[in-house]
Each structure stands twice: as C-alpha cells, then as structure tokens.
Amino acid sequence: MGKKLKIGIIGCGGIANNKHMPSLSRIEEVEMVAFCDIIRERAEKAAKEYGTPDARVYEDYKQLLEDKSIDVVHVLTPNREHSFITVDALESGKHVMCEKPMAINSAEAQKMLDAAKRTGKKLTIGYQNRFRPDSQFLKRACENGELGDIYYAKALSLRRRGVPTWGVFLNEYEQGGGPLIDIGTHALDLTLWMMENYKPKMVVGSVYKKLGDQTEQGNIFGDWDPQKFTVEDSAFGYIVMENGATIVLESAWALNILDLSEAQTVLCGTKAGADMKDGLRINSVRYNRQCVDKPDLNVGGVAFFEGAQASPADLEARQWINAILKDGEPVVKPEQAIVVTQILEAIYRSAAEGKPVMF
C-alpha cells in the first residue's frame, strides 16, 4: 500500500454517522484524520469511532483546513453552510465531497463551481441514489438508446407521513426549504441524469404547508413540533426543457397519499418507458405486443466496482476515492448538480411569485 488519502470530516451529525464515515471506514486507501463539529462532543465521538489514533478534533472548520496534510474534505453540514465551507476547502487545496443539495440557491452553488474550476480540485455532490442497482441498470439502458428520445418524465419523492424530526430539517433558514430540497432533489437528480438533459427552459412551481400545523400527525418518526415547522410539507414542479421535454417533480414529507415513492424516476421515451415501482420495470412493444421486462438486480456488479454487493453509499464513496486516486471524473459532476439547484430554486420562486420562471 502507498500513502493513504487523508480525509477531514466537517459536520459529524446524522448524515456523517449513517452514511459517509461508515463507508469511508471500509476503504483501505483512506484514513480519517480530522473531525470538526460545532458541538465538540460529536466530533470527539466520531474521532474515537472512525479516526486514526492521532486524529484531531476541531470546532472551527477553518482550523481543520489549515492542515496541509489533509487531501480530501467531506462537507456534511446543514445546507446553508455547504457553499462557503466548500469554497474555503477548495481554496485550501482539498478535494471536496459535499452532501446534497449543492447549496441553498444557485448563486451559492455557482461560487462552489467557480472555486472548483479555479483551483483545479475535484468537487462532487452526495447523490448516492445514482449508485443503486436499479439506477445503474436504467442508466445503461438510457445510454444505449433503448428508451429512445425521452420526452416526458416524473421525478418522485413522496411520503405519506415521514417528516424528519431531528437536526435542523424543519428550519427554513438553515436548510433553505423542506422536502423539495431534501428528498425532491434526489429524484430530480436521477431524472436529469437518466435523460442526460441539463437545459431547463421554464419552471412552474407550487409549494404547500397544509399539514405542518396539525397535531394529529401519525408521523413515522414521531411527532414534530408545529411551532418549529417553518418549511413546506409538499412541493411540486412542472419543468419544460429547451428541447421540449417535460418533467413533473412531486415531493412531500407529509401528503395524504398511498402511492409512495422515495427518489424514483419515471421515464417515457419513443422506444420504451421505465419506472422504479416494484424494483425496475421497462415497458416496450415487441412483435406488436406490449411487454414488461423486470431485470434481476440481485446479481452482478457495476462498471467501476466488481465483487460483493455493496450499498449505494459504499459505491459512491469507492467511486469518489477512485476518481481522486486515478485522477478520473466523479460520477456526480458539479456542473450537473448546479442545474438541480437552479430548478429547485425556480420552483420555490415560481410558487412565491405566482408565475412561471424562465431560464
């Protein structure tokens, strides 16, 4: 083994503990050497569980960035902090993995993209749903033209009563929004990626807070505090692309609906269609008969990782580290992620202004 990549973790909350740090700990070529959190105890706990014996702990991320030995930083903070921490990390000579969404608005996302180009450092955004077996299979089908011209799609992230009650999810100032920016962002990223279409023309949005004030909640994560629920509980967007393709985006933490979905896409092309209900289904017409194909996704690997089945988070981390070690491209490019942020921002803006937003 050669020199290991040294990683610094900024933000040691839920997404760090449930996704990034466990996945990084399973990669031999890296070691986590520094941990930062505004709550020092969380950073200390992370360092003890995942760090090297001499791992450093910080409360100020700028002190962590002063360490020249650190190669990579993972920015795992509330959304509002994504942009300025990422820019500072890139400027300090680090490659950066930033959790989704890229930023709370397109102007902040643009600063991140500009910094990556200026510094020549790699930047990626945490859209791990691209690494699911159904997503990987469908992406290859799209790339091979099996669906034809994809002209209509749905991006779906709908929960009946699944409002996150921890952290700052309900805080509009810290997060920039609710389910649209939290889980709708995953569905939109998947859909744009499958279509390979990143040129929006017009967006119309509707944003609702209809259930957040209720006290009879039936929430799967326990009751939320209506007084702290400052974001929407559902949001919807109608997106027209420059080439005429249409995307309908539906997102909700709380919606009286039984047909649930989490980070799913529905694609309709000239040759075939696809959805992610009941695994993955690809519908087409063959020999003048309607057909539905359901691939077995329990076997086989993906192009950049062969071997035992791994979680999307593990595959995301593996591909990201490979991109650094082999000077390759990350699967999630910042030029793609910024378009997701631009569309989400346009949905919020259209809903607030009561009119379409033109690009």
C-alpha positions as CSV (number, residue, x, y, z in Angstrom):
1,M,0.0,0.0,0.0
2,G,1.2,3.5,-0.8
3,K,0.4,6.7,1.0
4,K,-3.2,6.8,2.2
5,L,-5.5,9.7,1.3
6,K,-6.1,11.7,4.5
7,I,-9.7,12.8,5.0
8,G,-11.2,15.5,7.1
9,I,-14.9,15.4,8.2
10,I,-16.7,18.7,8.6
11,G,-20.1,18.1,10.3
12,C,-20.4,15.0,12.5
13,G,-24.2,14.6,12.6
14,G,-26.6,12.2,11.2
15,I,-25.5,12.0,7.6
16,A,-21.9,11.7,8.6
17,N,-22.6,8.8,11.0
18,N,-25.2,7.0,8.9
19,K,-23.6,7.3,5.5
20,H,-20.1,8.8,4.9
21,M,-18.0,7.7,7.8
22,P,-19.0,4.1,7.8
23,S,-18.5,3.9,4.0
24,L,-15.1,5.6,4.2
25,S,-14.0,3.3,7.0
26,R,-14.4,0.3,4.6
27,I,-11.9,1.8,2.1
28,E,-8.3,0.7,2.7
29,E,-6.8,3.6,0.8
30,V,-8.1,6.3,3.1
31,E,-7.9,7.3,6.7
32,M,-10.0,9.9,8.6
33,V,-7.5,12.1,10.4
34,A,-9.6,15.2,11.4
35,F,-13.1,15.8,12.6
36,C,-15.0,19.1,13.1
37,D,-18.4,20.0,14.5
38,I,-19.8,23.0,16.3
39,I,-20.7,20.5,19.1
40,R,-17.3,19.3,20.1
41,E,-18.6,16.1,21.7
42,R,-19.9,14.9,18.4
43,A,-16.5,15.4,16.7
44,E,-14.8,13.6,19.6
45,K,-17.2,10.7,19.3
46,A,-16.6,10.5,15.6
47,A,-12.8,10.6,16.0
48,K,-12.9,7.8,18.6
49,E,-15.1,5.6,16.4
50,Y,-13.6,6.3,12.9
51,G,-10.4,8.2,13.2
52,T,-6.8,7.3,13.3
53,P,-5.2,7.1,16.8
54,D,-3.9,10.7,16.5
55,A,-7.0,12.1,14.8
56,R,-7.5,15.8,15.5
57,V,-10.8,17.4,16.7
58,Y,-12.0,20.9,15.9
59,E,-14.9,23.2,16.5
60,D,-13.8,25.7,13.8
61,Y,-13.6,24.2,10.3
62,K,-11.0,26.8,9.3
63,Q,-8.6,25.3,11.7
64,L,-9.1,21.9,10.1
65,L,-8.4,23.4,6.6
66,E,-5.1,24.8,7.8
67,D,-3.8,21.2,8.0
68,K,-1.8,20.8,4.8
69,S,-1.6,17.0,5.2
70,I,-5.4,16.6,4.6
71,D,-6.2,15.7,1.0
72,V,-10.0,15.5,1.0
73,V,-12.8,17.1,2.9
74,H,-16.3,15.9,3.3
75,V,-18.8,18.8,4.0
76,L,-21.7,17.3,5.9
77,T,-23.3,20.3,7.5
78,P,-26.7,21.9,7.2
79,N,-27.4,23.2,3.7
80,R,-26.8,26.9,4.4
81,E,-23.1,26.1,5.2
82,H,-22.4,24.0,2.1
83,S,-21.2,26.8,-0.1
84,F,-18.8,28.8,2.0
85,I,-17.2,25.8,3.6
86,T,-16.8,24.1,0.3
87,V,-15.2,27.2,-1.3
88,D,-12.8,27.6,1.6
89,A,-11.9,23.9,1.4
90,L,-11.2,24.0,-2.3
91,E,-9.2,27.2,-1.9
92,S,-7.1,25.5,0.8
93,G,-6.1,22.8,-1.7
94,K,-8.5,20.0,-0.7
95,H,-10.8,17.9,-2.9
96,V,-14.4,18.1,-1.7
97,M,-17.4,15.8,-1.3
98,C,-20.3,18.0,-0.3
99,E,-23.6,16.4,0.8
100,K,-26.7,17.2,-1.3
101,P,-28.2,19.6,-2.1
102,M,-25.2,21.5,-3.6
103,A,-26.3,24.8,-2.0
104,I,-29.4,26.6,-0.8
105,N,-29.6,28.6,-4.0
106,S,-28.0,28.8,-7.4
107,A,-25.7,31.8,-6.6
108,E,-24.1,29.9,-3.8
109,A,-23.8,26.8,-6.0
110,Q,-22.1,28.9,-8.7
111,K,-19.5,30.0,-6.2
112,M,-18.7,26.4,-5.5
113,L,-18.4,25.5,-9.2
114,D,-16.2,28.6,-9.9
115,A,-13.9,27.6,-7.0
116,A,-13.5,24.1,-8.3
117,K,-12.6,25.3,-11.7
118,R,-10.3,28.0,-10.3
119,T,-8.4,25.6,-8.0
120,G,-8.4,22.5,-10.2
121,K,-9.6,20.4,-7.3
122,K,-12.3,17.8,-7.6
123,L,-15.8,18.5,-6.3
124,T,-18.7,16.2,-6.1
125,I,-22.2,16.2,-4.5
126,G,-23.7,13.4,-2.5
127,Y,-26.4,12.0,-4.8
128,Q,-25.9,8.3,-3.8
129,N,-29.1,7.1,-5.4
130,R,-27.3,7.1,-8.7
131,F,-25.4,4.1,-7.3
132,R,-28.5,1.9,-6.6
133,P,-28.7,-1.3,-8.8
134,D,-31.9,-0.1,-10.5
135,S,-30.4,3.3,-11.2
136,Q,-27.3,1.8,-12.7
137,F,-29.2,-0.6,-14.9
138,L,-31.6,2.1,-16.1
139,K,-28.7,4.5,-16.8
140,R,-27.0,2.0,-19.1
141,A,-30.3,1.3,-20.9
142,C,-30.7,5.1,-21.5
143,E,-27.1,5.5,-22.6
144,N,-27.6,2.6,-25.1
145,G,-30.7,4.4,-26.5
146,E,-33.1,1.6,-25.5
147,L,-35.7,4.1,-24.4
148,G,-35.3,6.3,-27.5
149,D,-35.9,10.0,-27.2
150,I,-37.1,10.6,-23.5
151,Y,-39.6,13.4,-23.8
152,Y,-41.7,13.0,-20.6
153,A,-40.6,12.1,-17.1
154,K,-41.6,12.2,-13.5
155,A,-39.3,12.8,-10.5
156,L,-40.9,11.3,-7.4
157,S,-40.2,11.5,-3.7
158,L,-43.5,11.2,-1.8
159,R,-44.0,10.2,1.8
160,R,-47.4,9.9,3.5
161,R,-46.2,11.0,6.9
162,G,-42.4,10.8,7.1
163,V,-41.3,14.2,8.4
164,P,-37.8,14.2,9.8
165,T,-37.9,15.5,13.3
166,W,-34.2,15.6,14.2
167,G,-31.5,18.1,13.4
168,V,-32.5,21.2,11.5
169,F,-34.7,19.7,8.8
170,L,-37.7,21.9,9.8
171,N,-35.6,25.1,9.9
172,E,-36.0,27.1,6.7
173,Y,-33.1,29.4,7.4
174,E,-30.6,26.5,7.9
175,Q,-31.9,24.2,5.2
176,G,-33.4,26.6,2.5
177,G,-36.6,24.5,2.3
178,G,-38.3,21.3,3.2
179,P,-39.0,18.1,1.3
180,L,-38.3,19.7,-2.1
181,I,-34.7,20.5,-1.3
182,D,-34.3,17.4,0.9
183,I,-35.7,14.5,-1.0
184,G,-37.1,16.0,-4.1
185,T,-33.5,16.9,-5.0
186,H,-32.6,13.2,-5.2
187,A,-35.5,12.4,-7.6
188,L,-34.7,15.4,-9.8
189,D,-31.0,14.5,-10.0
190,L,-31.8,10.9,-11.0
191,T,-34.3,12.1,-13.7
192,L,-32.0,14.7,-15.3
193,W,-29.1,12.2,-15.2
194,M,-31.1,9.5,-16.9
195,M,-32.3,11.9,-19.6
196,E,-28.8,13.5,-19.9
197,N,-30.7,16.8,-20.2
198,Y,-29.5,19.8,-18.2
199,K,-31.0,22.6,-20.1
200,P,-34.2,23.9,-18.5
201,K,-36.3,26.5,-20.2
202,M,-39.3,27.1,-17.9
203,V,-40.5,26.1,-14.4
204,V,-43.8,26.5,-12.7
205,G,-44.0,25.6,-9.0
206,S,-46.5,25.0,-6.3
207,V,-45.4,24.9,-2.6
208,Y,-47.7,23.9,0.3
209,K,-47.7,23.9,4.0
210,K,-51.0,22.3,4.7
211,L,-50.3,19.6,7.3
212,G,-47.3,21.1,9.2
213,D,-49.6,22.7,11.8
214,Q,-51.6,19.6,12.6
215,T,-51.3,17.9,16.0
216,E,-52.8,14.6,14.9
217,Q,-49.8,13.6,12.9
218,G,-49.3,9.9,12.7
219,N,-45.6,10.6,11.7
220,I,-43.4,7.5,11.4
221,F,-40.5,9.4,13.1
222,G,-42.6,10.7,16.0
223,D,-44.5,13.9,16.4
224,W,-43.0,17.1,15.1
225,D,-43.2,20.5,16.8
226,P,-45.7,22.6,14.7
227,Q,-44.0,25.8,16.1
228,K,-40.7,24.7,14.6
229,F,-42.1,23.5,11.3
230,T,-41.1,26.5,9.2
231,V,-40.7,24.8,5.8
232,E,-43.2,23.4,3.3
233,D,-44.6,19.9,3.7
234,S,-45.0,19.3,0.0
235,A,-43.9,20.9,-3.3
236,F,-44.5,20.3,-7.0
237,G,-42.9,21.5,-10.1
238,Y,-43.6,21.5,-13.8
239,I,-40.4,21.7,-15.8
240,V,-40.0,22.3,-19.6
241,M,-36.6,21.7,-21.0
242,E,-35.1,23.5,-24.0
243,N,-35.6,20.6,-26.3
244,G,-39.3,20.4,-25.4
245,A,-39.1,17.5,-22.9
246,T,-41.3,17.8,-19.8
247,I,-40.5,16.8,-16.2
248,V,-43.1,16.7,-13.4
249,L,-41.5,16.8,-9.9
250,E,-43.5,15.7,-6.9
251,S,-42.1,15.8,-3.4
252,A,-43.6,15.6,0.1
253,W,-42.8,14.7,3.6
254,A,-46.5,14.7,4.6
255,L,-49.1,14.1,2.0
256,N,-52.4,12.1,2.2
257,I,-51.4,9.6,-0.4
258,L,-50.9,5.8,-0.5
259,D,-48.8,5.5,-3.7
260,L,-45.4,6.3,-2.0
261,S,-42.0,6.7,-3.6
262,E,-38.5,7.7,-2.5
263,A,-36.0,9.0,-5.0
264,Q,-37.7,7.4,-8.1
265,T,-38.0,8.4,-11.7
266,V,-40.5,7.5,-14.4
267,L,-39.3,7.9,-18.0
268,C,-41.3,7.8,-21.2
269,G,-39.4,7.6,-24.5
270,T,-40.1,6.9,-28.1
271,K,-38.9,3.3,-27.9
272,A,-39.7,2.3,-24.3
273,G,-40.6,3.6,-20.9
274,A,-39.4,2.8,-17.4
275,D,-40.4,3.2,-13.8
276,M,-39.0,2.1,-10.4
277,K,-42.1,0.6,-9.0
278,D,-41.6,-3.0,-7.7
279,G,-37.9,-2.8,-8.5
280,L,-37.4,-1.7,-12.1
281,R,-39.8,-2.2,-14.9
282,I,-39.1,-1.4,-18.6
283,N,-42.1,-1.4,-20.8
284,S,-42.0,-1.6,-24.6
285,V,-43.7,-3.1,-27.7
286,R,-42.1,-6.1,-29.4
287,Y,-43.6,-8.1,-32.3
288,N,-46.7,-5.9,-31.9
289,R,-47.2,-7.0,-28.3
290,Q,-47.0,-4.9,-25.1
291,C,-44.1,-6.2,-23.0
292,V,-42.7,-5.5,-19.5
293,D,-39.2,-6.5,-18.6
294,K,-38.1,-6.8,-14.9
295,P,-34.3,-7.3,-14.6
296,D,-32.9,-9.4,-11.7
297,L,-30.9,-6.8,-9.8
298,N,-29.6,-9.1,-7.1
299,V,-26.6,-10.3,-9.1
300,G,-23.7,-8.7,-10.9
301,G,-21.7,-5.5,-10.3
302,V,-21.2,-2.1,-11.9
303,A,-18.5,-0.8,-14.2
304,F,-16.3,0.7,-11.5
305,F,-16.7,-1.9,-8.8
306,E,-16.8,-5.7,-9.1
307,G,-17.3,-8.1,-6.4
308,A,-19.8,-8.5,-3.5
309,Q,-22.9,-6.4,-3.4
310,A,-22.3,-3.1,-1.7
311,S,-24.7,-0.3,-0.5
312,P,-25.2,2.8,-2.7
313,A,-23.3,4.8,-0.1
314,D,-20.3,2.4,-0.2
315,L,-20.3,2.5,-4.0
316,E,-20.5,6.3,-4.0
317,A,-17.5,6.5,-1.6
318,R,-15.5,4.0,-3.6
319,Q,-16.0,5.7,-6.9
320,W,-15.2,9.1,-5.4
321,I,-12.0,7.9,-3.9
322,N,-11.1,6.1,-7.1
323,A,-11.6,9.4,-9.0
324,I,-9.1,11.1,-6.8
325,L,-6.5,8.3,-6.8
326,K,-6.7,7.7,-10.5
327,D,-7.4,11.3,-11.5
328,G,-10.7,10.5,-13.0
329,E,-14.1,12.1,-13.1
330,P,-16.6,11.6,-10.2
331,V,-19.9,10.2,-11.3
332,V,-21.7,13.3,-9.9
333,K,-20.3,16.4,-11.5
334,P,-20.9,19.8,-10.0
335,E,-22.0,21.1,-13.5
336,Q,-24.9,18.7,-13.2
337,A,-25.7,19.3,-9.5
338,I,-25.9,23.1,-10.0
339,V,-28.7,22.6,-12.5
340,V,-30.7,20.6,-9.9
341,T,-30.3,23.6,-7.5
342,Q,-31.3,26.1,-10.2
343,I,-34.5,24.1,-10.9
344,L,-35.4,23.7,-7.2
345,E,-34.8,27.4,-6.7
346,A,-37.1,28.2,-9.6
347,I,-39.9,26.1,-8.2
348,Y,-39.7,28.0,-4.9
349,R,-39.5,31.3,-6.7
350,S,-42.4,30.5,-9.0
351,A,-44.6,29.5,-6.1
352,A,-43.8,32.7,-4.2
353,E,-44.3,34.9,-7.2
354,G,-47.3,33.1,-8.7
355,K,-45.9,33.0,-12.2
356,P,-43.5,30.9,-14.3
357,V,-39.8,31.3,-14.1
358,M,-38.0,31.5,-17.4
359,F,-34.3,30.5,-17.8
